[in-house]
Amino acid sequence: MLNPGLVLYEEDSKLIDKELQKLNQLSRSKVSFLVDKDGQLISCVGETNGIDTTSLASLTAGNIAATGGMAKLLGEKEFSILFHEGEKDNIHISLVGQRAILVVIFDERSSLGLIRLRVKRSVSALTEVFDRVTKKMDKINSEEDGDSPLTEITEDDIENLFS
Amino acid sequence: MSFINYSSREISCKIVYYGPGLCGKTTNLQHIYKKISPDSKGKMISLATETERTLFFDFLPLALGSVKGFKVRFHLYTVPGQIFYDASRKLILRGVDGVIFVADSQVERMEANLESVDNLVKNLKEHDFNLEDLPYVIQYNKRDLGNVVPLKEMEEALNPRKVPYFEAVAPKGEGVFETLKDVAKMVIMELKKKS
């Protein structure tokens, strides 16, 4: 049985962007972004110029997956927060429910204490959004609604992408 | 696991190249990276050892264009082929939408191919996936070498499900895009079926 993919509608996407913007501003961070646990970038705000957010998203998911593997080996459920300290920039990574990862990049304009405080609040707001998204997806899957961009895609459309 | 974002109008899918050590998974990605236009690809990330063996994964994001107003993105991953990196292989299969099994056609690597298929089935089960339910194609790589197993024998040994297969010489690019294109089609059609 395949896991259902993540489907994000405009209204939830806006709520996520708004929460990330608030977090980025209040925590005085450089960049805040949300990644799906499989490595897909969901949303990104802040000073993103010059940052390869797609690669960062994939590596973040790999990082969380590897840390989750270590937690299992130690009999822990998970390690919910990771922190990487650099010379100029630091990365704070935390889990949002079972589905997403919140990443905050910050420098000397902020502090780890402030980041932890603000991230904690945002994680709880984002968890609520994701609970709603999951419920919405369950409802759509059970109704077999046909409102997907995929319903009209043909094999030729995919063939054309490669030509 | 696919991701459909109605706000940015994007569909993203994850395709994993699986296979025994040194079968050519990274070479497949390197060829794709070389040939795809700069507008359609992101950076290729390789988490490799000093001797250029894959340590965790290679990653190549492709954004090939739009279909019905949605940008279609494929995220290509390879797994480390060496036996002792099994924990990493398992992690990379998380949320996979389609698998390309790269088999090494050399006679002396048949045992490794068989072990790797078994390992794929076992690791997918840990994520509650069945290989039978997943878009899956096989690539018989290194067909230009002298000591290769005949195609019929490889098919009998590695492809009981009779999924699409492709002969390839990855360093020359032969069969590389054909394999990717086929699994990409299967992935999108599978998503369409579920939607």
Interface residues (C-beta under 8 A of the other chain):
Chain A: M1 L2 N3 P4 G5 L6 V7 L8 Y9 E10 S13 K14 D36 K37 D38 G39 Q40 I42 D52 T54 S55 S58 L59 G62 A65 A66 G68 G69 G146 S148 P149 L150 T151 E152 I153 E155 D157 I158 E159 N160 L161 F162
Chain B: M1 S2 F3 I4 N5 Y6 S7 S8 R9 I11 S12 K14 G42 K43 I45 L47 F56 F57 F59 P61 L64 G65 V67 K68 G69 F70 V72 H75 A87 S88 K90 L91 I92 R94 G95 D97 H127 D128 F129 N130 D133 L134 F177 L180 K181 A184 K185 I188 M189 E190 L191 K192 K194 S195
